[in-house]
Amino acid sequence: MEGKPIFFEIWESRTGYDGLIGGFFVQPTLSANEYNVRIIKDWQERITDTSPSFAKGKVRIQDKVRDTSK
């Protein structure tokens, strides 16, 4: 739904143990589909990140299609 946050997680999968790298969220709107977001490296605590990382993502919102054949 428009304006409802969508949360994403980024995982390291090149090793035997998958570790959480970080995550981000977007609050999509109908007027935008591409977002530049800052990656949050620690979900648990608020810290000052002296070397922030960023990601670019695309989100498409579309209306639910109702099955009218029933």
C-alpha positions in Angstrom: 0.0 0.0 0.0 1.1 3.5 -0.6 3.0 5.0 2.3 3.3 1.8 4.2 7.0 1.0 5.0 8.7 -1.9 3.3 11.7 -3.3 5.1 14.7 -4.9 3.4 17.6 -6.9 4.8 21.0 -7.4 3.3 22.7 -10.7 4.1 26.3 -11.9 3.4 26.0 -15.3 1.7 29.5 -15.9 0.4 30.5 -17.8 3.5 29.1 -20.8 5.3 27.5 -18.6 7.9 25.1 -16.0 6.6 25.6 -12.8 8.5 23.3 -9.8 8.5 25.1 -6.8 6.9 22.3 -4.3 7.4 19.0 -3.1 6.1 16.9 -0.2 4.9 13.3 0.7 4.4 11.2 2.7 1.9 7.8 4.3 2.2 6.6 4.0 -1.4 4.4 6.5 -3.2 2.6 6.2 -6.5 4.6 9.2 -7.9 8.0 7.6 -7.3 9.4 4.1 -8.0 13.2 4.6 -7.4 14.6 5.3 -4.0 18.1 6.2 -2.8 18.4 4.9 0.8 20.9 4.8 3.5 21.8 1.3 4.8 21.4 0.9 8.5 24.2 -1.4 9.7 22.9 -2.0 13.3 19.1 -2.4 13.8 19.5 -2.7 17.6 21.2 0.6 18.5 21.4 4.1 17.2 25.0 4.9 16.5 26.9 7.5 14.5 28.0 5.9 11.2 31.1 7.8 10.1 31.2 5.9 6.7 27.6 5.4 5.7 26.6 3.1 2.9 23.8 3.7 0.4 21.7 1.6 -1.9 19.4 2.4 -4.8 16.2 0.4 -5.1 13.1 0.3 -7.3 9.6 -0.4 -5.9 6.4 -0.7 -8.0 3.0 -0.3 -6.4 0.0 -1.7 -8.2 -3.6 -2.1 -7.2 -4.8 -5.6 -6.2 -6.6 -7.3 -9.0 -9.9 -8.7 -7.7 -11.1 -12.0 -9.1 -14.6 -11.2 -10.3 -15.2 -14.6 -11.9 -16.7 -16.0 -8.7 
